[in-house]
Amino acid sequence: MSRCLALIVAAGSGERFGGAVPKQYRDLAGLPVLRRTVMAFLHHPDVAGVRVVINPAHRDLYDPALAGLDVDAPIPGGASRQESVRLGLETLAREGAPDCVLIHDAARPLVDPGTIARVCAALAEAPAAIAAVPVTDTLKRAADGTIAATVDRTGLWRAQTPQGFRFDAILAAHRAAAGDSLTDDAAVAERAGLAVALVPGDEENHKVTTEDDLARAARRLLPGDVRTGQGFDVHRFGPGDHVMLCGVAVPHDQGLEGHSDADVGLHALTDAILGAIAAGDIGRHFPPTDPQWRAADSAVFLRHAAGLVAARGGVIAHADVTLICQRPRIGPHRDAMTARIAEILGLETGRVGVKATTTEHLGFTGRGEGIAALATATVRLPG
């Protein structure tokens, strides 16, 4: 299978948008625009990795916007979008060129998984492919405030991103077009003589250019379909010198038994998120009979559940875990657990709760035989 990377172009200053903060770093329903854009590709099965091209002067905005996401260091951009893309491609070439690349505007945060998949699939047959939607409105050419002519819309399409290319071809095309002022990467490919396929895009994959565009995107995301899921898990004590709880290694005179790292807190929270989107349970996605998950870091399970939410255009609004045990003491580790869950899910710590309680020495937890965990998760999906 071809290795495809996504190159997100986020080096613009957003002059048309206005304001002190460039549009790619503005808040959109609780998350920065750029973070939503990156997550759409980061969790897509056809995309092997994501790189972002930025204005180096925006690094103090970029770092918190993508904190906790599995994205390599940003690539410094240039004075124009075309130059920024070329610099991004040159960096990918030096680091080990992929088979193909998807070039996408940071200001298109609502790109859907189907559009990404269609562009990727088209590259098996064509050297280039772009998402686009056909023009359906009647077009008028104006002169001095009046209609000068009606434009035939037959065969006209509105170009979107992602625009996908076989890597070597688009790199050569950009090198040849250096210094020109072409409006998108498809135009660069056309000038180089590459055949560019059109695949269906989506009307919701609009570019955030004005405040009205940002408000439109927010309406698409909020209030939406609000879901709550719950999870429960238990693991018994066994030999060991620590227990993994909510992603943190807690020293203890015993360990927890389980096929993975037996992190009862992350397991319960994973089930809560899966339940919120009606996607089954953790065993369905990561069967305990599968040897590849033996001793696995449970953060893998939680990221997978979060990725399923993102793939549906949703966002996790809140996560809450209650650990039930007589020992070890949870209090000294609570802040670290909260921070770790927030990091895995890409949330602010204020959207994560970690609590602990005992059963007053009643039941299996009270007898010190194991640890239980309850979790809830609130998810917002597009309405």
N, C-alpha and C positions, 0 to 999 in steps of 0.2 A: 504494500500500500504506500502511496506517495506521502512524503512528510510535508505537511503544510503548516506554515507559521502565519500568524496575523501581525501586521504592522499597523499600529494605531497612530494616526497623525494628529498630534495634540500641541503643535508648536505655535499655533496662531495666538494673536493678542485679542481677538474678538472685538475689533474696533466698531463693526456694524452693530454688535450687541450692546456695547456701552457698559459703563460701570467700572468699579475699581477692580473687580475680580473677573478674569477671563471666563467665558461661558462654560468651558470644559470643567471648571472647578466649582461652578455654582451648584447649590443644593437642588436635587430633584427627588422629591418624595423621600427625604431622609438620607440620601446618599449622593455624593458628588456625581455629576454627569459622567465624568471620565471613568469613575469606578463602575458604574452601570455598563458602560460600553465595553470595558475590559472584561468584566465578568461574563458578558454574553459570549465572548470567544474563549475565555479561559476554561469554561466548563463544557465546551462543545466537543463531541467525540471526534469530529473531523479535523480538529485543530491541535497541533502538537505543542504549541507554545505561543506566547504573546510578547511582543516588544512594543514600547511606546516611544515615539519621537516627540521631544518637548523643547520649549524655549528654556535654555539653561537658567534664565532669570526667574523661572517659575518653580525651581526645585523645592522651595519651601512650601509651595502649594501641592506639588506632586506627591511628596513623601507621605503626608497624612492622608491624602486622597486614596492612595493604593496600599496603605499600611495593612500588612497581614496577607496580602495576595501573593501568589507564587509567580512573580514577574521579575525578570532580571532588570538590572540597572537601566534607566532611560537613556536614549540616544539623543545627543544634542542636535537640534534642527538648524535650518538655515534661514535666510531672509525671506524666502517664498515657500509656498506649499510644495511646489515642484522640487525645489532644492532640498527641502526637508525629507521628502520621500527618497530622493537619490542618496542622501547621506545615510538614511536608514537602511537602504538596500546594500550600500557599500559595507556597512557594519555587519550585516548578516552574512555577506560574502566572506568577510575576514574570519568570522567566527564559525563558519561551516555552513555553506549555503544549503537551504532546504530545496526540495523539489519544486515547490510552488509557494506563493505568498498571496495572502489576502490583504489588500490595502483598504483601510477603513477610516472614515472621519470620526474623530473623537466626539463630535457634536451630533452623532446619530446613535443615541443610547438605547433606542427601542428596536434595534435590529432583532429579528426573530430567528430561532434555530433553523427553520425551514429555508429561509433565504440564504443563510450561510451554507447549508448543505447543498442547495441547488447550484451555487457558484462553484463550490468544490467539485461537485460531480461533473460539471461541464468541462472542467480542465482535463478530464480524461480524453476528451475528443477535440478540444480546441486549445490553442496556446494562450488564450485570454477569454475571460467571461466577466460580465458585469450584471449586477442586479439593476433592473429598470422597470418602470411602469408605463404603459401606453398613455399617450395624451388623449383625454376624452373631451376636454372643453374646446369650444371653438376659439381659435386664436386670431387676434387682431394686431396689425402693425399700426402704430400710432405716429402721427406727425403733428406737432404744434397743438397737442391736446385733443385732436380728433382722429377718427379712424381713417387711415390711409389705404388699408387693404385688409382683406380677410385671407389668412394663411391656411393653405391646405394642410390639415393635420394628418393626412394619410401617411402611415409609416413612421410617425414621430413618437419618440419615447423620452421619458424623463429619467436621466441617469441617476442612480443611487450608488452607495457603497454598501457592502464590500465589492471591490473590483479585484478579481483574481487573475493570476498570471503564472505561467511557468517561469521559475525564478531567473534562469539564465537569459531568457528572452527579454524580460522587462528590465533587467539590469542593463543589458546592452542598449535597449531603447532609451532608457533614461540618460545613460552616458552620452548617447548621440544627440539628445535633446537638451543637454545642459545649457543654461542661459536663455532658453526660450520661455515663453509665458503661456503654456497650455493649461486649460482649465481643469483637466482631470487626467488620471493615469491612462484611461482608455484612449484619450487623444494622443498621448505619448506613444502608446502601442500602435495606434492607427498610422501615425507618421512613420513608424518603423516598418510598416507593411504587414503587421500582425492581424490576423482575422480575429475579431472580437465577437464572441457569442453574447446574445441577450438572453437572460433568464428572468423569470417573473420575480419582481421585488414585492414590496408591501407598502400600502399607503401609510401605515403607521411608522414606517422607517423614515420619518422626515428629519430634516436637519434643523437643529436648534440654532436659529440665526437672530431671533428677536425675543423679547420678553413674552410676547404672545405665543411663540413656539414653545418656550419653556412651560408656560401655563397649560398649553395643549398636552404636552408630554405628561405633566403632573396629573391632569384629569384622566389620562389613560391609566395611570398607576394607582391613583387614590380616588375615593376610598377603596374602590375595587371590591374584591371578594375576600373578606377577612375570615380566616380559618384558625382554629385552635386544635392542636393535637396533644396527646398525652402518651407518656412512655413509662414503663416499669421494668426494672431488671434486678437480678439477685446473683451474687457470686459467693461461694463458700470460701472460707480461709483454707490455706494450705501452706506448704513450706515456702520460706522466702524471708527477705529482710526489708521489703517495702511493698506498698500497694500503690497502683496507679488509680488516681481519683480525679476526674475532670481534667485530665491531661497533665497532672502534676504527680511526681514520684514522692510519696509520703513515707518517711521511714517508719517501719513497724517490725515487730518480731515475727510476723507471718506475711505471706503473700496472699493473693487471690487466685483461685483456680479458674481457668477458662481457656478457650481455644486461641483467642487473641491475647492482648495484654490484660484482659479481664477488667477493663475500666468501666465499672458499673455505672458511673455518672454519665460518661459519654455514650454508652450504649442506650441508656434510658432516653437521653436527649435526642439521639439519632432516631429512635423509634417515634418520639414525639413529633419530629419534623416530618418523617415519612407519613405518619398518621394524618398530619394536617393537610397533606396533598393526596391522601388516599393512595399511597404508593407501597402498601404492604408493610412488612417489618424488616428488621435488620437481617434476619436469617434468610429472607428471600433474596436479598442483594448480596450477602456475604455468608454463604452456607458454612456452618461449622464443620461440615465434612470435607470441605475443600482445603487441602494442605497449604495453599498459598497464603491463607490468612492465619496460619499458626504463628503465634507471638506477634501478630501485626499491631502496629500503633493504631489505636482506635480513632485517632484524629482522621485517618483515611476514611473511616465510615462516616464520620460527621461531615467532612468536606463533600463526600459523595451526596449525602442528603441535601446539603446546601446547594450543590450544583444542580440537582433536580429541580429545586425551587427556582433558581436563576434561569434554567432552561425554559421554564414556563413563564418567564417575564416577571416573576414574583420577587418578594423580598421578605427576609425574616425580620420581624419587628421586635420580637422579644423572646428570650429563652430563660427558663427557670428550672433549677435542679435542687432537689432536697435529698441529701444523703442521710440514711438511717443506720446508725451503728452505735455501739457503746464505746468502741475504740477503733482506730486511733482518734485523737482529737482533731477536729476539722478546722476549728477557729483560726489557729496560727497560719493555715494554708489557704484560707478563703479568698483573700485578695489575689493570690497567684492563680487559683483556679478560675476566678472570674476573668482575669486578664487572658488566660490561655484559651478559654472558650471564645471570648471576644475576638481574639486573634484568628482562631480557626474559622469562625463564621464571618469575619470582616465586619464586626459590629463595634459600636461604642460600648465601653464597659457599663455605662448606664442602662444598657438594654439587656444586661445579663444578670441573673440572680443566682447565687449559690447559698444554700442554707443547710443546716444539719440539725438532727434531732435524735433522741434516743427513744427506746421503748420501755424505759424504766425497768430494765432487766427482764422484760417479758419476751417470750418468743425466741426464734432462732437468733435474731440480732442481739437480743438482750442476753442470751447465753454466750455471746461472742463466737457464734459459729459462722458468721458471714456478714456481708453488707448488702443492703438494699438501696435502691434509688428510685425516686419519682421525678418525672420531668414534664414540663409543659412547654409548648412552643406556639407562638402566634405568627402566622404567615399572611401576608397580603399578596393576593394574586390579581392580575388585571381583571376588571369587571367585564 
